[in-house]
Amino acid sequence: KVERCREFAWMVVLTIVLCTVTLALNSWLFSTLEFTKGVNWIHLPSGIALLATLLFAEAGAAGLLLFSLAAASFVFPEEPLRAYVGAVLLVAGSYGTYLSARHIYGLDSTLSNLTPARLLVLCVVYAVASPLLHHLWFALQGQPNLWQGFLVMSAGNLAGSLLVIYAAKLILPAFPGIDG
């Protein structure tokens, strides 16, 4: 039981570290591609969000939630409700995509039946799911003209997810015992 808790904690920490690194990398490489505050044409942390929930399930979702709460609080310090709800909705989109994949594709913890085509489908589903949840909440808050932000957020999530997933596909074979 202790070993399982330790493993869970390491997966949470790894998710937080990877999200932090990709957010910093995203800011460094793609700051000029920011559409509006918190919405980018390329968003690398989206790829980590999807990858972490696929690989680590609940531990990935927990790490993603902790990271997202902290990051959103820095991006929107004057709007704590927006930061909190945004973090929860981001995790809901990612973890919901994972749960859907488990149900539809019968994914298990090894991801052995996650084909490239299925992974592409999951990237697209996640790229739309998280922004859809965010923009439904924005609409409930009475914000007008949401289509442009939704489309950019979806495009940024898809671009970030594809870049991270394919980078992982290239990097993982360098580690013995891990199939890319």
C-alpha positions in Angstrom: 0.0 0.0 0.0 2.8 2.4 0.8 4.5 1.6 -2.5 1.3 2.3 -4.4 1.0 5.7 -2.6 4.6 6.5 -3.4 4.1 5.6 -7.0 1.0 7.8 -7.2 2.9 10.7 -5.6 5.8 10.4 -8.1 3.3 10.4 -11.0 1.6 13.5 -9.6 5.0 15.2 -9.2 6.2 14.2 -12.7 3.0 15.6 -14.2 3.5 18.9 -12.4 7.1 19.1 -13.5 6.4 18.3 -17.2 3.5 20.8 -17.3 5.7 23.5 -15.7 8.6 22.8 -18.2 6.2 22.8 -21.2 4.5 26.0 -20.0 7.9 27.7 -19.7 9.0 26.3 -23.1 5.7 27.4 -24.6 6.1 30.9 -23.2 9.7 31.1 -24.5 9.0 29.7 -28.0 5.5 30.8 -28.7 4.8 34.0 -26.7 4.2 35.9 -29.9 1.4 33.5 -30.8 -0.8 34.4 -27.8 -4.2 35.2 -29.1 -5.5 36.6 -25.8 -4.5 36.2 -22.1 -4.4 32.5 -21.5 -5.2 31.4 -25.1 -2.4 30.4 -27.4 -2.2 29.2 -31.0 0.2 26.5 -29.8 -0.2 25.2 -26.2 2.3 22.6 -25.3 1.0 21.9 -21.8 -2.2 20.5 -23.5 -0.1 17.6 -24.8 1.2 16.9 -21.4 -2.3 17.1 -20.0 -3.5 14.4 -22.4 -0.3 12.3 -22.1 -0.3 12.4 -18.3 -3.9 11.3 -18.0 -3.4 8.6 -20.5 -0.3 7.3 -18.8 -1.1 8.0 -15.2 -4.9 8.1 -15.0 -6.0 9.6 -11.7 -2.5 10.5 -10.7 -2.0 12.5 -13.9 -5.4 14.2 -13.3 -4.4 15.1 -9.8 -1.0 16.5 -10.9 -2.7 18.4 -13.7 -5.2 19.9 -11.3 -2.5 21.1 -8.9 -0.5 22.5 -11.7 -3.5 24.2 -13.3 -4.6 25.8 -10.1 -1.2 27.3 -9.6 -0.7 28.4 -13.2 -4.2 29.8 -13.6 -3.8 31.8 -10.3 -0.7 33.4 -11.9 -2.4 34.1 -15.2 -5.6 35.4 -13.7 -4.7 36.7 -10.2 -7.5 39.2 -10.2 -10.1 36.5 -11.1 -9.7 33.6 -8.6 -13.1 32.1 -9.6 -12.0 32.0 -13.3 -8.7 30.5 -12.3 -10.3 27.8 -10.2 -13.1 26.9 -12.6 -10.6 27.0 -15.6 -8.3 24.5 -13.8 -11.2 22.2 -13.0 -12.6 22.3 -16.6 -9.1 21.7 -18.0 -8.8 18.5 -15.9 -12.4 17.5 -16.8 -11.6 17.7 -20.5 -8.4 15.7 -20.2 -9.7 13.1 -17.7 -13.0 12.9 -19.6 -11.1 12.1 -22.8 -9.2 9.4 -21.0 -12.3 7.9 -19.5 -14.0 8.0 -22.9 -11.0 6.2 -24.5 -11.1 3.5 -21.8 -14.8 3.0 -22.5 -14.8 3.2 -26.3 -11.4 1.6 -27.0 -11.1 -0.6 -23.9 -7.8 1.0 -23.0 -6.0 -0.6 -20.1 -3.0 0.7 -18.1 -0.5 -0.5 -20.7 -2.2 1.4 -23.5 -1.4 -1.6 -25.7 -4.3 -1.0 -28.0 -3.8 2.7 -28.5 -3.0 2.8 -32.2 -1.7 6.0 -33.9 -5.1 6.6 -35.4 -6.8 6.3 -32.0 -4.2 8.6 -30.5 -4.9 11.2 -33.2 -8.7 10.9 -32.4 -7.9 11.4 -28.7 -5.8 14.5 -29.5 -8.7 16.0 -31.5 -11.3 15.1 -28.9 -9.2 16.6 -26.1 -8.5 19.7 -28.3 -12.2 20.3 -28.5 -13.4 19.0 -25.1 -11.5 21.4 -22.8 -12.2 24.6 -24.8 -15.9 23.5 -25.1 -16.2 23.2 -21.4 -14.4 26.5 -20.9 -16.5 28.3 -23.4 -19.8 26.9 -22.1 -18.8 28.3 -18.7 -17.9 31.7 -20.3 -21.3 31.7 -22.0 -23.0 31.1 -18.7 -21.0 34.1 -17.4 -22.5 36.2 -20.2 -19.3 36.7 -22.2 -20.1 37.6 -25.8 -18.3 36.6 -29.0 -16.9 33.3 -27.9 -16.4 31.5 -31.2 -13.0 33.0 -32.0 -11.5 32.1 -28.6 -13.0 28.6 -28.8 -11.5 28.0 -32.2 -8.1 29.4 -31.3 -8.0 27.4 -28.0 -9.0 24.2 -29.9 -6.3 24.8 -32.5 -3.7 25.6 -29.8 -4.6 22.5 -27.8 -4.4 20.3 -31.0 -1.1 21.8 -32.1 0.4 21.4 -28.6 -0.9 17.9 -28.2 0.4 16.7 -31.5 3.8 18.3 -30.9 4.1 16.7 -27.5 2.8 13.3 -28.5 5.1 13.1 -31.5 8.1 14.4 -29.6 7.4 11.7 -27.0 7.2 9.2 -29.8 10.7 10.2 -31.0 12.2 10.5 -27.5 10.9 7.4 -25.7 12.8 4.8 -27.8 16.0 6.3 -26.4 15.1 4.9 -23.0 15.7 1.2 -22.6 12.6 -0.9 -21.9 10.1 1.8 -23.1 8.5 1.4 -26.4 7.8 4.6 -28.4 
